[in-house]
Amino acid sequence: MRINRIAIQKEKSDSIDTPDLSLMNPLISKYKGKRGNLIPLLQGTQSLYGYIPKEAFHKLNKEAGIELNEMYGVATFYAQFRLSPVGKHIIRMCHGTACHIQNVTAITEALLDHLEVKDGETTPDRLFTVETVACLGCCSLAPVMMIGDETYGKLTPTEATKIIKEIKRNELG
């Protein structure tokens, strides 16, 4: 039996996906040649774009002289660094003990189903990114989620979904 392979088509890159690398010039000028510059350069780059684009790694390699493998090693080791774009609103779902006992898993699943993404993914409109975290430190409010700096507690799947719908309505409104 012969199996025909399906060719994977790459999506066309739009202007949103092509970062303006010139924004990095002041950052590179500030840290170039300085000892211990790797993490500040990665942090600064991420603060510019919300993540560290692949093109930024190449620019840092070429202009700051940092090896690609060294940068990727640090960027993949530390959880603070992101290698793909995130949504405007980052939803952090607490999966600590108190929230777990209060069935945060059902709430997380309801949000993931509603947004049609998996944990750690960003919606196609780049409005939301959902992340599960170990603890948000709000155990008395369990189950808890944070969206940006706003904390929502004592949630149910319906309430959590309603909050997301309201944010989306305000964004589109």
C-alpha positions as CSV (number, residue, x, y, z in Angstrom):
1,M,0.0,0.0,0.0
2,R,1.3,3.4,-0.9
3,I,0.9,6.4,1.3
4,N,0.7,9.8,-0.2
5,R,2.3,12.5,1.9
6,I,0.4,15.8,2.3
7,A,2.6,18.8,1.7
8,I,2.6,21.2,4.6
9,Q,1.9,24.7,3.4
10,K,3.5,27.6,5.2
11,E,1.3,30.5,6.0
12,K,2.1,33.7,4.3
13,S,4.0,36.0,6.7
14,D,2.2,39.3,7.2
15,S,3.8,42.6,8.4
16,I,2.8,41.8,12.0
17,D,5.1,38.8,12.0
18,T,8.1,40.8,10.7
19,P,9.5,42.8,13.6
20,D,11.2,46.2,13.2
21,L,14.7,45.1,14.3
22,S,15.9,48.7,14.3
23,L,14.1,49.1,17.7
24,M,16.9,47.0,19.2
25,N,19.7,49.4,18.2
26,P,19.7,51.4,21.4
27,L,19.6,48.2,23.4
28,I,22.5,46.7,21.6
29,S,24.5,50.0,21.9
30,K,23.9,50.0,25.7
31,Y,25.0,46.4,26.3
32,K,27.4,45.6,23.5
33,G,30.8,44.3,24.8
34,K,29.7,44.5,28.5
35,R,30.2,41.6,30.8
36,G,27.0,39.7,31.7
37,N,25.0,41.3,28.9
38,L,23.1,38.3,27.7
39,I,20.1,38.3,30.0
40,P,19.6,42.1,29.9
41,L,19.7,41.9,26.1
42,L,17.1,39.1,26.0
43,Q,14.9,40.9,28.5
44,G,15.2,44.2,26.6
45,T,14.4,42.5,23.4
46,Q,11.4,40.7,24.9
47,S,10.1,44.0,26.4
48,L,10.2,45.5,22.9
49,Y,8.3,42.8,21.1
50,G,6.5,40.8,23.8
51,Y,8.6,37.8,22.9
52,I,12.0,37.2,21.4
53,P,11.6,36.9,17.6
54,K,14.0,34.5,15.7
55,E,15.3,37.5,13.7
56,A,16.3,39.2,17.0
57,F,18.5,36.3,17.9
58,H,20.3,36.6,14.6
59,K,20.7,40.4,15.0
60,L,22.1,39.9,18.5
61,N,24.5,37.2,17.2
62,K,25.7,39.5,14.4
63,E,25.9,42.8,16.2
64,A,26.6,41.9,19.8
65,G,28.7,38.8,19.1
66,I,26.7,36.4,21.2
67,E,26.5,32.8,20.0
68,L,23.1,31.5,19.0
69,N,23.4,28.4,21.0
70,E,24.2,30.4,24.1
71,M,21.2,32.7,23.6
72,Y,18.8,29.8,22.9
73,G,20.2,27.9,25.9
74,V,19.4,30.8,28.2
75,A,16.1,31.7,26.6
76,T,14.8,28.2,26.8
77,F,16.1,27.6,30.4
78,Y,14.4,30.6,32.0
79,A,10.6,30.6,32.0
80,Q,10.5,34.4,31.8
81,F,11.5,34.3,28.1
82,R,9.0,33.6,25.3
83,L,9.9,32.5,21.8
84,S,6.5,33.1,20.2
85,P,4.1,36.0,20.3
86,V,1.6,36.2,23.2
87,G,-1.9,37.6,23.3
88,K,-2.7,41.1,24.5
89,H,-4.3,39.5,27.6
90,I,-2.4,36.7,29.3
91,I,-4.7,34.5,31.3
92,R,-2.9,32.7,34.1
93,M,-4.8,29.8,35.6
94,C,-3.7,28.9,39.1
95,H,-3.2,25.1,39.5
96,G,-1.9,25.2,43.1
97,T,-3.3,22.9,45.8
98,A,-6.1,25.2,46.9
99,C,-7.3,25.8,43.4
100,H,-6.8,22.2,42.4
101,I,-9.1,21.1,45.2
102,Q,-11.7,23.7,44.1
103,N,-11.7,22.1,40.6
104,V,-9.7,24.7,38.6
105,T,-9.1,22.0,36.0
106,A,-12.8,22.3,34.9
107,I,-12.5,26.1,34.7
108,T,-9.3,25.8,32.6
109,E,-10.8,23.3,30.3
110,A,-13.9,25.5,29.8
111,L,-11.7,28.5,28.9
112,L,-9.5,26.5,26.5
113,D,-12.6,25.1,24.8
114,H,-14.2,28.5,24.6
115,L,-11.0,30.1,23.1
116,E,-10.2,27.0,21.0
117,V,-6.6,26.8,22.1
118,K,-4.4,24.5,24.2
119,D,-2.6,25.4,27.3
120,G,0.3,27.9,26.5
121,E,-1.2,28.8,23.2
122,T,-2.4,32.2,21.9
123,T,-5.7,32.8,20.1
124,P,-5.4,33.4,16.3
125,D,-6.5,37.1,16.9
126,R,-3.6,37.4,19.4
127,L,-6.1,38.7,22.0
128,F,-5.6,35.9,24.6
129,T,-2.8,33.6,25.8
130,V,-3.7,30.9,28.4
131,E,-1.1,29.6,30.8
132,T,-1.4,27.3,33.8
133,V,0.9,28.3,36.7
134,A,1.9,26.6,39.9
135,C,0.5,29.2,42.3
136,L,-0.7,32.8,42.2
137,G,-0.6,33.2,46.0
138,C,-4.3,33.9,46.3
139,C,-5.3,30.7,48.0
140,S,-8.2,32.2,50.0
141,L,-9.8,33.1,46.6
142,A,-9.5,29.7,45.1
143,P,-10.1,28.9,42.3
144,V,-8.3,31.9,40.8
145,M,-7.2,33.3,37.5
146,M,-5.3,36.4,36.7
147,I,-5.6,38.4,33.5
148,G,-2.9,41.0,33.4
149,D,-2.8,42.5,36.9
150,E,-6.4,41.7,37.6
151,T,-7.3,38.8,39.9
152,Y,-10.6,36.9,39.7
153,G,-11.5,34.5,42.4
154,K,-14.1,32.0,43.6
155,L,-14.7,31.1,39.9
156,T,-16.9,28.7,38.1
157,P,-16.4,27.6,34.5
158,T,-19.4,29.8,33.5
159,E,-18.1,32.9,35.4
160,A,-14.6,32.6,33.9
161,T,-16.0,32.3,30.4
162,K,-18.2,35.3,31.0
163,I,-15.2,37.4,32.0
164,I,-13.4,36.4,28.8
165,K,-16.4,37.2,26.7
166,E,-16.7,40.6,28.4
167,I,-13.1,41.5,27.7
168,K,-13.5,40.4,24.1
169,R,-16.6,42.5,23.8
170,N,-14.8,45.6,25.2
171,E,-11.9,45.0,22.8
172,L,-14.1,44.8,19.8
173,G,-16.6,47.4,20.9
